[in-house]
């Protein structure tokens, strides 16, 4: 599929839950967030049908996100169902890694190809502050489990204020280098003000080459994170919603009311 800016759209970022076991300051509001009712979530059958429709239109890359995707019940079954789809060449997941000690091996066996793991600091006190109570050791144990399970590559996502030269970012870079884990530095964004930058070490945030659509956990397809436009799968049908999102993908992001916890960033 090609949009009006002649960008090939072949990447679907798929949120399967807006729930998370962490409350990161740059993702969740301090007062908490309204949770999508379970009945409003796309079922796994609907998700598989959506991805099948996407593959027929040219989608060949899917990333499962959240919230925290490993909180969704029977997520390994979903991974296995997606991994079996002909034409899907890249199946990945973004996770905070807290539950990977239990899930790394089953996910690998189910057919998940790659992992991106969020890690903003190696200071336990700072980690607890950023995540509002999270335990850094759980994340480190999850990374170790992913390495042991044989995932490759495992990329680390590190949110920065302004520069990868910040002390926390430099510590994460050294941690990744020692283990052969690439690090992507993501400058803190603000969707309401339309403030975003290209990912350092990755291709996100560069509007001219954007190749993705985002699907919220309740089945709305967003052409752009920094735009309020969306198309409901249950109202339009998967194929029509995907085509509408591609046809109306903006040339560049502006601003939106979207929150990272329901679109996966």
Backbone as CSV, one residue per row, in Angstrom:
resi,resn,N_x,N_y,N_z,CA_x,CA_y,CA_z,C_x,C_y,C_z
1,UNK,0.847,-1.192,0.000,0.000,0.000,0.000,0.879,1.238,0.000
2,UNK,0.478,2.241,-0.764,1.182,3.516,-0.798,0.202,4.629,-0.432
3,UNK,0.663,5.557,0.379,-0.195,6.667,0.759,-0.050,7.821,-0.225
4,UNK,-0.692,8.946,0.069,-0.684,10.078,-0.857,0.689,10.731,-0.980
5,UNK,1.591,10.419,-0.034,2.968,10.931,-0.102,3.926,9.907,-0.699
6,UNK,3.348,8.850,-1.298,4.122,7.776,-1.944,5.005,7.015,-0.971
7,UNK,4.580,6.948,0.290,5.285,6.125,1.271,4.658,4.731,1.279
8,UNK,5.485,3.715,1.255,4.972,2.343,1.309,4.610,2.005,2.750
9,UNK,3.335,1.698,2.979,2.838,1.409,4.322,2.733,-0.109,4.481
10,UNK,3.613,-0.664,5.290,3.617,-2.131,5.427,3.830,-2.593,6.864
11,UNK,3.684,-1.694,7.835,4.023,-1.961,9.229,2.817,-1.618,10.096
12,UNK,2.362,-2.584,10.895,1.216,-2.401,11.785,1.685,-2.516,13.227
13,UNK,1.505,-1.441,13.991,1.781,-1.474,15.425,0.451,-1.714,16.124
14,UNK,0.358,-2.830,16.817,-0.910,-3.372,17.273,-0.978,-3.418,18.800
15,UNK,-1.713,-2.497,19.407,-1.909,-2.518,20.849,-2.989,-3.541,21.195
16,UNK,-2.696,-4.422,22.142,-3.686,-5.433,22.512,-4.271,-5.190,23.905
17,UNK,-3.736,-4.214,24.625,-4.285,-3.834,25.925,-3.774,-2.449,26.280
18,UNK,-4.565,-1.702,27.040,-4.075,-0.423,27.543,-3.655,-0.532,29.008
19,UNK,-3.728,-1.755,29.552,-3.322,-1.967,30.942,-1.808,-2.124,31.041
20,UNK,-1.254,-1.680,32.163,0.181,-1.805,32.376,0.456,-1.969,33.863
21,UNK,1.502,-2.713,34.185,1.892,-2.905,35.574,2.871,-1.842,36.054
22,UNK,3.254,-0.906,35.164,4.058,0.247,35.536,3.256,1.516,35.223
23,UNK,3.677,2.623,35.795,2.980,3.898,35.590,3.996,4.971,35.207
24,UNK,4.681,4.763,34.100,5.769,5.656,33.711,5.275,7.094,33.563
25,UNK,6.065,8.017,34.064,5.646,9.420,34.125,5.404,10.022,32.750
26,UNK,6.104,9.547,31.722,5.945,10.101,30.386,4.850,9.404,29.588
27,UNK,4.234,8.399,30.171,3.232,7.598,29.465,1.856,7.692,30.110
28,UNK,1.811,7.569,31.423,0.556,7.576,32.160,0.406,8.885,32.932
29,UNK,-0.801,9.481,32.960,-1.012,10.650,33.816,-0.932,10.265,35.282
30,UNK,-0.541,11.201,36.136,-0.351,10.926,37.560,-1.631,10.423,38.216
31,UNK,-2.780,10.909,37.729,-4.059,10.511,38.334,-4.552,9.169,37.825
32,UNK,-3.772,8.511,36.960,-4.191,7.249,36.382,-4.939,7.486,35.083
33,UNK,-5.378,6.421,34.466,-6.043,6.535,33.166,-7.301,5.680,33.143
34,UNK,-8.268,6.129,32.376,-9.489,5.349,32.204,-9.168,4.111,31.381
35,UNK,-9.528,2.942,31.910,-9.218,1.673,31.260,-10.327,1.288,30.290
36,UNK,-9.935,0.808,29.120,-10.905,0.347,28.127,-11.617,-0.900,28.657
37,UNK,-12.957,-0.923,28.666,-13.671,-2.124,29.125,-13.285,-3.341,28.292
38,UNK,-13.250,-4.492,28.934,-12.804,-5.699,28.235,-13.637,-5.970,26.986
39,UNK,-14.929,-5.714,27.054,-15.794,-5.988,25.901,-15.455,-5.109,24.697
40,UNK,-14.772,-3.975,24.950,-14.413,-3.082,23.855,-13.111,-3.482,23.174
41,UNK,-12.322,-4.333,23.828,-11.064,-4.770,23.228,-11.331,-5.661,22.021
42,UNK,-10.514,-5.519,20.999,-10.587,-6.483,19.907,-10.283,-7.864,20.441
43,UNK,-11.078,-8.856,20.058,-10.790,-10.230,20.447,-9.585,-10.720,19.656
44,UNK,-9.000,-11.814,20.101,-7.871,-12.367,19.346,-8.299,-12.783,17.947
45,UNK,-9.509,-13.284,17.812,-10.004,-13.649,16.480,-10.088,-12.417,15.587
46,UNK,-10.575,-11.302,16.133,-10.663,-10.063,15.352,-9.268,-9.546,14.997
47,UNK,-8.329,-9.688,15.928,-6.967,-9.236,15.656,-6.346,-10.038,14.518
48,UNK,-6.509,-11.343,14.562,-5.960,-12.188,13.503,-6.605,-11.841,12.165
49,UNK,-7.916,-11.632,12.162,-8.601,-11.262,10.922,-8.109,-9.912,10.398
50,UNK,-7.845,-8.975,11.311,-7.320,-7.670,10.917,-5.945,-7.809,10.276
51,UNK,-5.088,-8.606,10.888,-3.747,-8.792,10.329,-3.821,-9.519,8.996
52,UNK,-4.701,-10.491,8.875,-4.879,-11.164,7.587,-5.293,-10.170,6.507
53,UNK,-6.225,-9.283,6.846,-6.648,-8.254,5.886,-5.482,-7.342,5.537
54,UNK,-4.662,-7.023,6.535,-3.494,-6.191,6.288,-2.483,-6.864,5.380
55,UNK,-2.237,-8.135,5.606,-1.296,-8.873,4.754,-1.757,-8.867,3.306
56,UNK,-3.064,-9.036,3.098,-3.606,-9.023,1.738,-3.381,-7.675,1.057
57,UNK,-3.220,-6.610,1.859,-3.008,-5.265,1.310,-1.535,-4.866,1.270
58,UNK,-0.657,-5.727,1.809,0.763,-5.430,1.759,1.469,-5.310,3.100
59,UNK,0.742,-5.465,4.198,1.391,-5.460,5.517,2.233,-6.718,5.659
60,UNK,3.506,-6.569,6.050,4.346,-7.747,6.280,5.096,-7.674,7.608
61,UNK,4.820,-6.622,8.394,5.513,-6.427,9.662,4.500,-6.015,10.725
62,UNK,4.509,-6.711,11.861,3.578,-6.417,12.960,4.362,-6.350,14.258
63,UNK,4.082,-5.328,15.049,4.639,-5.239,16.395,3.489,-5.216,17.390
64,UNK,3.499,-6.129,18.341,2.496,-6.196,19.389,2.934,-5.277,20.534
65,UNK,2.030,-4.362,20.931,2.343,-3.420,21.989,1.209,-3.374,23.002
66,UNK,1.286,-2.427,23.911,0.237,-2.215,24.892,-0.013,-0.720,25.057
67,UNK,-0.122,-0.256,26.339,0.079,-0.941,27.601,1.222,-1.931,27.598
68,UNK,1.074,-2.883,28.497,2.022,-3.990,28.595,1.362,-5.234,28.024
69,UNK,1.774,-5.688,26.830,1.072,-6.789,26.157,1.078,-8.097,26.928
70,UNK,2.086,-8.325,27.769,2.146,-9.590,28.495,1.127,-9.671,29.622
71,UNK,0.368,-8.600,29.848,-0.720,-8.653,30.821,-1.994,-9.231,30.215
72,UNK,-2.070,-9.264,28.901,-3.286,-9.786,28.254,-3.273,-11.306,28.342
73,UNK,-4.366,-11.857,28.814,-4.467,-13.307,29.034,-4.287,-14.067,27.725
74,UNK,-3.549,-15.163,27.791,-3.323,-16.068,26.653,-2.627,-15.379,25.475
75,UNK,-1.758,-14.426,25.790,-1.072,-13.686,24.726,-0.201,-14.605,23.867
76,UNK,0.320,-15.682,24.450,1.144,-16.615,23.671,0.318,-17.245,22.560
77,UNK,-0.964,-17.499,22.827,-1.834,-18.065,21.792,-1.993,-17.091,20.621
78,UNK,-2.105,-15.809,20.939,-2.203,-14.817,19.871,-0.925,-14.788,19.043
79,UNK,0.227,-14.800,19.705,1.493,-14.800,18.989,1.580,-16.000,18.052
80,UNK,1.194,-17.162,18.553,1.258,-18.372,17.735,0.352,-18.267,16.515
81,UNK,-0.859,-17.705,16.705,-1.800,-17.565,15.587,-1.268,-16.595,14.540
82,UNK,-0.664,-15.501,14.981,-0.111,-14.534,14.029,1.118,-15.099,13.324
83,UNK,1.948,-15.819,14.071,3.177,-16.368,13.489,2.881,-17.362,12.371
84,UNK,1.701,-17.966,12.391,1.333,-18.951,11.364,0.829,-18.306,10.078
85,UNK,0.597,-17.001,10.077,-0.003,-16.363,8.905,1.014,-16.237,7.773
86,UNK,0.720,-16.808,6.621,1.624,-16.646,5.466,1.726,-15.177,5.070
87,UNK,2.929,-14.743,4.780,3.129,-13.367,4.345,3.561,-12.419,5.432
88,UNK,3.471,-12.852,6.691,3.940,-12.010,7.792,5.394,-12.378,8.062
89,UNK,6.302,-11.480,7.726,7.728,-11.791,7.771,8.428,-11.301,9.030
90,UNK,7.789,-10.402,9.768,8.437,-9.803,10.933,7.396,-9.626,12.029
91,UNK,7.519,-10.411,13.100,6.581,-10.353,14.215,7.359,-10.032,15.485
92,UNK,7.090,-8.871,16.054,7.865,-8.392,17.194,6.932,-7.975,18.322
93,UNK,7.527,-7.663,19.473,6.765,-7.199,20.629,7.587,-6.179,21.396
94,UNK,6.912,-5.142,21.882,7.513,-4.204,22.817,6.964,-4.485,24.200
95,UNK,7.853,-4.612,25.187,7.466,-4.996,26.539,8.344,-4.296,27.557
96,UNK,7.841,-4.181,28.787,8.681,-3.654,29.860,9.515,-4.745,30.524
97,UNK,9.333,-5.991,30.078,10.165,-7.149,30.456,9.891,-7.709,31.838
98,UNK,9.025,-7.084,32.620,8.814,-7.564,33.987,8.308,-9.009,34.038
99,UNK,7.572,-9.441,33.013,6.998,-10.790,33.012,7.745,-11.745,32.076
100,UNK,8.836,-11.278,31.498,9.574,-12.131,30.569,10.197,-13.373,31.195
101,UNK,10.575,-13.372,32.483,11.091,-14.632,33.029,10.130,-15.804,32.833
102,UNK,8.827,-15.530,32.854,7.829,-16.584,32.634,7.448,-16.747,31.167
103,UNK,7.640,-15.711,30.357,7.097,-15.713,29.000,8.128,-15.824,27.888
104,UNK,9.404,-15.606,28.179,10.391,-15.552,27.089,10.416,-16.842,26.280
105,UNK,10.532,-17.972,26.945,10.613,-19.248,26.228,9.307,-19.563,25.491
106,UNK,8.130,-19.467,26.137,6.896,-19.726,25.393,6.704,-18.799,24.195
107,UNK,7.081,-17.527,24.317,6.952,-16.606,23.188,7.866,-17.011,22.041
108,UNK,9.086,-17.393,22.376,10.033,-17.834,21.352,9.509,-19.077,20.646
109,UNK,9.002,-20.029,21.412,8.468,-21.262,20.834,7.223,-21.006,19.995
110,UNK,6.458,-19.968,20.349,5.234,-19.648,19.609,5.525,-18.985,18.272
111,UNK,6.746,-18.473,18.101,7.112,-17.900,16.811,7.387,-16.413,16.811
112,UNK,7.449,-15.780,17.997,7.808,-14.366,18.038,9.247,-14.199,17.580
113,UNK,9.501,-13.221,16.712,10.831,-13.045,16.134,11.736,-12.163,16.983
114,UNK,11.198,-11.024,17.440,12.068,-10.017,18.046,11.401,-9.380,19.253
115,UNK,12.222,-8.749,20.090,11.737,-8.027,21.261,12.369,-6.645,21.329
116,UNK,11.574,-5.657,21.700,12.067,-4.360,22.138,11.707,-4.214,23.609
117,UNK,12.666,-3.855,24.431,12.463,-3.789,25.874,12.749,-2.379,26.358
118,UNK,11.841,-1.847,27.147,12.000,-0.494,27.676,12.953,-0.498,28.869
119,UNK,13.967,0.361,28.809,14.929,0.491,29.907,15.482,1.912,29.876
120,UNK,15.062,2.731,30.825,15.432,4.145,30.824,16.578,4.479,31.767
121,UNK,16.870,3.592,32.697,17.907,3.856,33.681,18.351,2.544,34.315
122,UNK,19.562,2.537,34.868,20.052,1.387,35.631,20.167,1.718,37.114
123,UNK,19.617,2.842,37.503,19.578,3.254,38.907,18.236,2.823,39.500
124,UNK,18.235,1.903,40.464,16.961,1.390,41.003,16.056,2.482,41.560
125,UNK,16.631,3.471,42.216,15.829,4.548,42.787,15.211,5.402,41.691
126,UNK,16.002,5.730,40.700,15.498,6.506,39.567,14.451,5.715,38.796
127,UNK,14.675,4.418,38.631,13.700,3.572,37.939,12.365,3.591,38.672
128,UNK,12.402,3.459,39.997,11.173,3.487,40.786,10.452,4.825,40.654
129,UNK,11.224,5.903,40.539,10.609,7.220,40.386,9.960,7.370,39.015
130,UNK,10.675,6.948,37.969,10.140,7.079,36.601,8.880,6.240,36.427
131,UNK,8.897,5.044,36.998,7.796,4.098,36.790,6.749,4.156,37.901
132,UNK,6.940,5.045,38.850,6.058,5.179,40.006,5.933,3.855,40.764
133,UNK,7.095,3.315,41.137,7.097,2.139,42.013,7.610,0.864,41.398
134,UNK,8.098,0.880,40.167,8.580,-0.334,39.523,9.883,-0.839,40.110
135,UNK,10.152,-2.123,39.875,11.341,-2.800,40.394,12.300,-3.068,39.243
136,UNK,13.440,-2.386,39.224,14.414,-2.534,38.144,14.880,-3.970,37.985
137,UNK,15.049,-4.695,39.086,15.569,-6.054,38.996,14.650,-6.952,38.181
138,UNK,13.351,-6.718,38.240,12.422,-7.511,37.436,12.716,-7.334,35.942
139,UNK,13.033,-6.122,35.553,13.347,-5.843,34.147,14.667,-6.508,33.756
140,UNK,15.670,-6.389,34.615,16.965,-7.006,34.315,16.838,-8.521,34.223
141,UNK,16.022,-9.108,35.091,15.782,-10.558,35.019,15.064,-10.915,33.723
142,UNK,14.155,-10.047,33.290,13.440,-10.291,32.040,14.357,-10.216,30.832
143,UNK,15.281,-9.267,30.848,16.250,-9.163,29.752,17.123,-10.409,29.707
144,UNK,17.573,-10.858,30.871,18.392,-12.073,30.926,17.621,-13.275,30.400
145,UNK,16.337,-13.353,30.715,15.513,-14.465,30.237,15.355,-14.419,28.721
146,UNK,15.205,-13.225,28.167,15.064,-13.080,26.711,16.345,-13.496,26.002
147,UNK,17.486,-13.109,26.560,18.766,-13.516,25.986,18.907,-15.035,26.038
148,UNK,18.580,-15.609,27.177,18.702,-17.067,27.343,17.767,-17.819,26.403
149,UNK,16.607,-17.224,26.094,15.638,-17.886,25.210,16.074,-17.831,23.745
150,UNK,17.074,-17.007,23.437,17.607,-16.955,22.085,17.038,-15.874,21.195
151,UNK,16.338,-14.896,21.759,15.831,-13.808,20.928,16.987,-12.986,20.376
152,UNK,16.883,-12.662,19.086,17.886,-11.825,18.455,17.289,-11.167,17.212
153,UNK,17.335,-9.843,17.096,17.921,-8.953,18.099,16.964,-8.650,19.238
154,UNK,17.522,-8.235,20.353,16.782,-7.632,21.444,17.224,-6.174,21.479
155,UNK,16.298,-5.261,21.261,16.634,-3.843,21.271,16.130,-3.213,22.561
156,UNK,16.888,-2.281,23.083,16.498,-1.557,24.279,15.985,-0.182,23.882
157,UNK,14.816,0.193,24.394,14.244,1.517,24.174,14.518,2.377,25.395
158,UNK,15.247,3.450,25.216,15.615,4.327,26.328,15.061,5.721,26.079
159,UNK,14.144,6.159,26.940,13.585,7.496,26.819,14.548,8.498,27.452
160,UNK,14.835,9.568,26.712,15.756,10.596,27.178,15.038,11.940,27.227
161,UNK,15.599,12.863,27.982,15.048,14.210,28.030,15.458,15.001,26.800
162,UNK,16.754,14.945,26.468,17.231,15.711,25.321,18.370,15.047,24.575
163,UNK,19.217,14.261,25.276,20.444,13.785,24.641,20.840,12.407,25.155
164,UNK,21.408,11.564,24.282,21.926,10.264,24.742,23.182,10.395,25.588
165,UNK,23.677,11.625,25.773,24.820,11.849,26.651,24.411,12.023,28.108
166,UNK,23.105,11.986,28.384,22.645,12.060,29.768,23.148,10.847,30.542
167,UNK,23.448,10.993,31.848,24.046,9.888,32.616,23.257,8.583,32.538
168,UNK,21.939,8.637,32.695,21.138,7.405,32.625,21.246,6.766,31.252
169,UNK,21.192,7.570,30.211,21.276,7.053,28.855,22.641,6.422,28.587
170,UNK,23.690,7.035,29.060,25.036,6.492,28.868,25.181,5.155,29.591
171,UNK,24.575,5.039,30.760,24.632,3.771,31.494,23.885,2.670,30.746
172,UNK,22.727,3.012,30.174,21.966,2.028,29.390,22.754,1.632,28.149
173,UNK,23.404,2.606,27.509,24.213,2.303,26.317,25.340,1.331,26.662
174,UNK,26.003,1.538,27.786,27.088,0.644,28.194,26.555,-0.743,28.527
175,UNK,25.400,-0.788,29.178,24.753,-2.065,29.508,24.438,-2.833,28.227
176,UNK,23.873,-2.146,27.238,23.537,-2.794,25.980,24.765,-3.262,25.227
177,UNK,25.799,-2.399,25.180,27.014,-2.752,24.446,27.674,-3.988,25.039
178,UNK,27.643,-4.131,26.349,28.274,-5.269,27.006,27.562,-6.575,26.685
179,UNK,26.305,-6.485,26.252,25.499,-7.683,25.991,25.107,-7.815,24.529
180,UNK,25.604,-6.929,23.695,25.270,-6.969,22.278,23.840,-6.583,21.982
181,UNK,23.272,-5.683,22.778,21.884,-5.264,22.615,21.846,-3.837,22.079
182,UNK,21.369,-3.612,20.865,21.268,-2.252,20.322,20.342,-1.392,21.178
183,UNK,20.671,-0.119,21.287,19.864,0.811,22.078,19.285,1.879,21.161
184,UNK,17.995,2.130,21.323,17.306,3.211,20.597,16.966,4.288,21.613
185,UNK,17.399,5.507,21.367,17.124,6.618,22.268,15.943,7.417,21.747
186,UNK,14.915,7.533,22.582,13.662,8.166,22.201,13.471,9.414,23.050
187,UNK,13.580,10.554,22.405,13.411,11.798,23.141,11.966,11.941,23.597
188,UNK,11.797,12.400,24.825,10.461,12.501,25.409,9.562,13.373,24.535
189,UNK,8.387,12.832,24.207,7.478,13.483,23.274,6.283,14.082,24.007
190,UNK,5.561,14.944,23.306,4.334,15.526,23.840,3.326,15.568,22.692
191,UNK,2.360,14.650,22.721,1.408,14.571,21.608,0.512,15.795,21.550
192,UNK,0.127,16.339,22.715,-0.783,17.485,22.733,-0.140,18.721,22.117
193,UNK,1.157,18.876,22.311,1.862,20.033,21.764,2.533,19.739,20.422
194,UNK,2.444,18.491,19.968,3.053,18.132,18.694,4.568,18.153,18.727
195,UNK,5.142,17.834,19.878,6.597,17.847,20.025,7.130,16.420,19.894
196,UNK,7.886,16.165,18.840,8.478,14.840,18.648,9.737,14.977,17.824
197,UNK,10.599,13.960,17.938,11.888,13.970,17.262,12.148,12.584,16.697
198,UNK,13.052,12.479,15.758,13.416,11.189,15.200,14.130,10.364,16.255
199,UNK,13.830,9.083,16.283,14.473,8.167,17.221,15.949,8.034,16.859
200,UNK,16.808,8.142,17.856,18.247,7.983,17.639,18.570,6.493,17.692
201,UNK,19.063,5.964,16.588,19.316,4.533,16.506,18.153,3.755,15.939
202,UNK,17.121,4.459,15.479,15.948,3.811,14.899,15.355,4.695,13.822
203,UNK,14.200,4.285,13.270,13.607,5.048,12.174,12.305,5.720,12.556
204,UNK,11.876,5.591,13.801,10.654,6.243,14.231,10.810,7.750,14.314
205,UNK,9.689,8.460,14.169,9.697,9.900,14.317,10.138,10.664,13.083
206,UNK,10.408,9.962,11.977,10.827,10.622,10.738,9.662,10.547,9.766
207,UNK,8.892,11.609,9.688,7.644,11.592,8.938,7.829,11.242,7.461
208,UNK,8.913,11.699,6.867,9.112,11.517,5.426,9.221,10.054,5.029
209,UNK,9.609,9.195,5.965,9.757,7.766,5.650,8.843,6.884,6.501
210,UNK,7.859,7.478,7.144,6.977,6.695,8.030,6.243,5.621,7.234
211,UNK,6.301,4.392,7.728,5.719,3.264,7.003,4.657,2.531,7.806
212,UNK,4.121,3.178,8.851,3.305,2.428,9.803,1.908,3.001,10.014
213,UNK,1.039,2.101,10.472,-0.260,2.445,11.024,-0.297,1.920,12.452
214,UNK,-1.089,2.560,13.285,-1.223,2.117,14.672,-2.661,1.703,14.940
215,UNK,-2.822,0.608,15.683,-4.151,0.113,16.033,-4.292,0.154,17.545
216,UNK,-5.304,0.853,18.038,-5.547,0.907,19.474,-6.176,-0.399,19.936
217,UNK,-6.137,-0.624,21.249,-6.640,-1.893,21.787,-8.139,-2.061,21.557
218,UNK,-8.859,-0.952,21.353,-10.296,-1.066,21.077,-10.599,-1.012,19.583
219,UNK,-9.576,-1.212,18.755,-9.810,-1.432,17.334,-9.965,-0.201,16.480
220,UNK,-9.300,0.887,16.841,-9.280,2.077,15.986,-7.914,2.177,15.318
221,UNK,-7.925,2.358,14.011,-6.674,2.454,13.262,-6.304,3.927,13.104
222,UNK,-5.127,4.279,13.595,-4.629,5.651,13.548,-3.551,5.752,12.471
223,UNK,-3.734,6.629,11.479,-2.689,6.817,10.477,-1.418,7.418,11.064
224,UNK,-1.549,8.160,12.184,-0.415,8.879,12.755,-0.637,9.058,14.245
225,UNK,0.421,8.898,15.045,0.329,9.096,16.487,0.024,10.548,16.822
226,UNK,0.514,11.466,15.980,0.331,12.896,16.221,-0.789,13.462,15.357
227,UNK,-1.929,12.759,15.394,-3.104,13.175,14.658,-4.294,12.458,15.282
228,UNK,-5.421,13.136,15.417,-6.585,12.545,16.096,-7.427,11.647,15.192
229,UNK,-7.145,11.615,13.919,-7.949,10.834,12.983,-7.805,9.344,13.251
230,UNK,-8.923,8.616,13.241,-8.881,7.163,13.391,-10.076,6.540,12.686
231,UNK,-9.973,5.242,12.420,-11.002,4.508,11.687,-11.286,3.206,12.428
232,UNK,-12.541,3.000,12.811,-12.930,1.883,13.658,-13.110,0.608,12.840
233,UNK,-12.389,-0.443,13.237,-12.454,-1.719,12.536,-13.849,-2.320,12.609
234,UNK,-14.476,-2.262,13.770,-15.787,-2.884,13.930,-16.873,-2.143,13.163
235,UNK,-16.686,-0.874,12.903,-17.690,-0.109,12.164,-17.501,-0.236,10.653
236,UNK,-16.269,-0.172,10.201,-15.990,-0.139,8.764,-15.626,-1.499,8.181
237,UNK,-15.177,-2.421,9.047,-14.573,-3.656,8.568,-13.075,-3.458,8.436
238,UNK,-12.322,-4.535,8.580,-10.863,-4.429,8.643,-10.268,-3.819,7.374
239,UNK,-10.658,-4.330,6.213,-10.061,-3.856,4.966,-10.369,-2.384,4.718
240,UNK,-11.628,-1.988,4.880,-12.012,-0.600,4.639,-11.328,0.346,5.621
241,UNK,-11.198,-0.075,6.883,-10.552,0.776,7.885,-9.070,0.950,7.564
242,UNK,-8.420,-0.118,7.144,-7.006,-0.029,6.771,-6.807,0.883,5.568
243,UNK,-7.626,0.711,4.556,-7.496,1.538,3.357,-7.763,3.009,3.662
244,UNK,-8.765,3.280,4.489,-9.064,4.666,4.845,-7.899,5.294,5.598
245,UNK,-7.279,4.517,6.497,-6.148,5.032,7.259,-4.969,5.358,6.346
246,UNK,-4.716,4.496,5.371,-3.612,4.743,4.440,-3.914,5.950,3.555
247,UNK,-5.128,6.007,3.036,-5.491,7.093,2.123,-5.487,8.450,2.810
248,UNK,-5.687,8.458,4.118,-5.772,9.718,4.852,-4.611,9.917,5.823
249,UNK,-3.508,9.226,5.569,-2.328,9.403,6.406,-1.719,10.779,6.125
250,UNK,-1.536,11.608,7.155,-1.003,12.947,6.913,0.461,12.913,6.484
251,UNK,0.873,13.934,5.775,2.268,14.031,5.348,3.208,14.124,6.541
252,UNK,2.744,14.793,7.606,3.555,14.929,8.817,2.638,15.025,10.018
253,UNK,3.150,14.648,11.177,2.385,14.756,12.404,2.225,16.206,12.828
254,UNK,1.144,16.473,13.567,0.917,17.826,14.090,0.767,17.746,15.612
255,UNK,-0.428,17.479,16.081,-0.678,17.319,17.513,-1.912,16.445,17.676
256,UNK,-2.065,15.848,18.860,-3.212,14.971,19.072,-3.483,14.821,20.556
257,UNK,-4.624,14.199,20.849,-4.985,13.899,22.228,-4.632,12.460,22.584
258,UNK,-3.882,11.787,21.724,-3.549,10.381,21.959,-2.614,10.217,23.144
259,UNK,-2.793,9.121,23.899,-1.917,8.781,25.007,-1.135,7.528,24.636
260,UNK,0.131,7.486,25.043,1.001,6.378,24.662,0.508,5.036,25.225
261,UNK,-0.191,5.057,26.379,-0.531,3.795,27.022,-1.572,2.999,26.247
262,UNK,-2.287,3.615,25.297,-3.264,2.840,24.525,-2.878,2.700,23.060
263,UNK,-1.751,3.293,22.662,-1.306,3.149,21.287,0.126,2.621,21.198
264,UNK,0.770,2.383,22.294,2.100,1.779,22.259,3.203,2.727,21.852
265,UNK,2.959,4.025,21.764,3.994,4.992,21.455,4.421,4.977,20.000
